[in-house]
Amino acid sequence: MKFGVLVFPGSNCDRDVAYVTRDILQQPTRMIWHQETDITDVDAVIIPGGFSFGDYLRCGAIARFSPVMAQVVNHAQQGKLVLGICNGFQILTEVKLLPGVLVRNRDLHFICDRVPLVVENNRSPWTQAYENGEVITLPIAHGEGCYHADRETLRSLEENGQVVFRYHGENPNGSLNNIAGICNSTGNVVGMMPHPERAADRMLGSTAGLKMFAGLLEKVAAMV
């Protein structure tokens, strides 16, 4: 499987993601500059965390206009895999691949911590290696991670099983329904505020996030 990791001006977690896919999992990985217009060579696109374009206007608001994002939308609409982490989640909502919006944290403070999450949906290709109801701990680092959507959107997400991860116990940022990550209706596109790539190496004390990536490879291997 070939991974493509987007790089915007201001991205700062792109190399972390590439370390997981390329160095830990030994998979072909290409860094994709935001001005590129052909990503047909990759199987899975990951939009990493950071501060694309300095988070001016609002998080992800400028990145949505980068040429590569039209290609990402087309990639997703073909049923191919897309994962947005932190700023990547914010960008996915800006291009409307995922519903809702990420706004300022409840207490208006930047949060850097490790938080427990409940796996709510393991039917997505990105979460298939987890068990439903499994509690994992992943790092978070954001100032605008409070998930917000109108009542009808929230109802639809809940009824369709599109909530992928939910904060377990204390809600760190005020996200409605304790939402930490969601997917689209077909499950190939996932956005999440926690950072699985920061919990994928034993040297960091946890590999709870590695299943996000390794699960894809297991599925591909099973199909061969």
C-alpha positions in Angstrom: 0.0 0.0 0.0 1.3 3.4 -0.9 0.6 6.3 1.5 0.6 10.0 0.5 1.2 12.6 3.3 0.1 16.1 2.4 2.5 19.0 3.3 1.2 22.6 3.6 3.1 25.6 4.7 2.8 25.3 8.4 2.4 21.5 8.6 4.5 20.1 11.5 3.3 16.6 11.9 3.8 15.4 8.4 7.2 13.8 9.1 5.8 12.1 12.2 3.2 10.4 10.0 5.7 9.4 7.4 7.9 7.9 10.1 5.1 5.6 11.0 4.1 4.5 7.5 7.6 4.5 5.9 9.9 3.5 8.8 7.8 1.5 11.2 5.5 -0.2 8.7 7.9 -0.2 5.8 5.4 1.0 3.3 6.0 3.3 0.3 5.3 6.8 1.4 5.3 10.0 -0.7 5.3 13.5 0.7 2.8 15.5 -1.4 3.3 19.3 -1.6 0.0 21.2 -1.4 0.3 22.6 -4.9 0.5 19.2 -6.6 -2.4 18.2 -8.9 -1.9 14.5 -9.4 -2.1 12.0 -6.5 -3.4 9.0 -8.5 -0.3 7.0 -7.5 -1.2 6.8 -3.8 -3.7 4.4 -2.2 -4.3 6.3 1.1 -4.0 10.1 1.7 -3.2 11.4 5.2 -3.7 15.1 6.0 -1.4 15.7 9.1 -1.6 18.0 12.0 0.0 21.4 12.3 -0.9 25.0 11.5 -1.5 25.1 7.7 -1.0 28.6 6.5 -0.6 29.7 10.1 -4.3 29.0 10.9 -5.2 32.4 9.5 -8.9 33.3 9.2 -9.7 29.9 10.9 -8.1 26.5 11.0 -8.0 24.9 7.5 -9.8 27.8 5.9 -6.9 28.6 3.5 -5.7 25.1 3.0 -9.0 24.1 1.5 -8.1 26.2 -1.6 -4.7 24.5 -2.2 -4.7 22.7 -5.6 -4.2 19.3 -4.0 -7.4 19.4 -2.1 -9.5 19.1 -5.3 -7.6 15.9 -5.9 -8.2 14.7 -2.3 -12.0 15.3 -2.7 -11.9 13.2 -6.0 -9.8 10.5 -4.3 -12.4 10.3 -1.5 -15.4 10.3 -3.8 -13.9 7.3 -5.6 -14.0 5.4 -2.3 -10.3 5.6 -1.6 -8.9 6.2 1.8 -8.4 9.6 3.5 -7.4 10.3 7.1 -7.3 13.8 8.6 -5.5 14.2 11.9 -6.0 17.4 14.0 -5.5 20.2 11.5 -6.3 17.6 8.9 -9.7 17.0 10.5 -10.3 20.7 10.4 -9.4 20.8 6.7 -11.7 17.9 5.9 -14.6 19.8 7.4 -13.7 22.9 5.4 -13.8 21.0 2.1 -17.1 19.3 3.3 -15.8 15.8 3.1 -16.9 15.6 6.7 -19.8 17.5 8.4 -19.6 20.0 11.2 -16.8 22.3 12.3 -14.0 22.5 14.8 -14.0 25.6 17.0 -12.1 27.1 19.9 -11.7 24.8 23.0 -14.3 25.3 25.7 -11.8 27.1 28.0 -10.1 29.0 25.1 -6.7 27.3 26.0 -4.4 25.2 23.9 -4.5 21.6 25.3 -1.5 19.3 25.1 -2.3 16.0 26.9 -3.0 12.3 26.6 -6.7 11.4 26.8 -8.7 8.1 26.9 -11.0 7.4 23.9 -13.7 4.9 23.3 -13.7 3.2 19.9 -17.3 3.7 18.7 -17.0 2.3 15.2 -14.6 -0.3 13.9 -16.3 -0.7 10.6 -14.1 1.9 8.9 -11.0 0.6 7.2 -9.1 2.9 9.5 -10.5 1.5 12.7 -11.0 -2.2 11.8 -8.1 -3.4 14.0 -9.8 -2.1 17.1 -12.7 -3.6 19.0 -15.9 -1.7 19.5 -16.0 -0.3 23.0 -12.2 -0.6 23.3 -10.6 2.2 25.3 -7.3 3.5 24.1 -5.2 6.5 25.1 -3.9 9.0 22.5 -2.2 12.4 22.6 -4.0 15.6 21.8 -2.6 19.0 21.0 -5.0 21.6 19.8 -6.6 25.0 20.5 -9.5 24.5 18.2 -10.7 21.0 18.8 -14.2 21.5 20.0 -16.5 19.6 17.5 -19.7 21.4 16.8 -22.6 20.7 14.5 -26.3 21.5 14.3 -28.8 19.2 16.0 -29.8 17.4 12.8 -26.2 16.7 11.8 -25.5 15.3 15.3 -28.6 13.1 15.1 -27.5 11.8 11.7 -24.0 11.1 12.8 -25.2 9.1 15.8 -27.9 7.2 14.0 -25.6 6.2 11.1 -22.7 5.2 13.4 -20.4 7.8 12.0 -18.9 8.7 15.4 -15.6 6.8 15.3 -14.0 8.0 18.6 -15.5 9.6 21.7 -13.7 11.1 24.6 -13.9 8.8 27.6 -14.6 10.3 31.0 -13.6 14.0 31.0 -14.3 15.9 27.9 -11.1 18.0 27.3 -12.4 20.6 24.9 -16.2 20.8 25.0 -16.9 18.8 21.9 -20.6 18.1 21.5 -21.5 14.5 22.4 -17.8 14.0 23.4 -16.9 13.5 19.8 -13.2 13.0 19.1 -13.4 11.6 15.6 -16.0 10.9 12.8 -16.2 9.3 9.4 -18.2 9.9 6.3 -21.2 7.7 5.5 -19.1 5.1 3.7 -16.3 5.0 6.3 -13.4 5.6 3.9 -12.8 9.2 5.2 -12.0 9.7 8.8 -11.2 12.8 10.7 -10.0 12.9 14.3 -8.4 15.4 16.7 -6.2 13.0 18.7 -2.8 12.0 17.1 -2.4 8.3 16.5 1.0 8.8 14.9 2.3 10.0 18.3 1.4 6.7 19.9 2.8 4.3 17.3 6.3 3.6 18.5 7.3 1.7 21.7 10.0 4.3 22.3 7.2 6.8 23.0 5.6 4.5 25.5 2.5 3.4 23.5 1.5 1.8 20.3 -2.2 2.3 20.7 -2.3 4.5 17.5 -0.4 2.1 15.3 -3.5 0.0 14.7 -5.0 3.0 12.7 -2.4 2.3 10.0 -1.5 -1.4 10.5 -5.1 -2.4 10.2 -5.2 -1.3 6.6 -2.2 -3.5 5.8 -3.8 -6.5 7.5 -6.9 -6.1 5.4 -4.9 -5.8 2.2 -2.9 -8.9 3.1 -6.1 -10.9 3.8 -7.4 -10.0 0.3 -4.3 -11.3 -1.4 
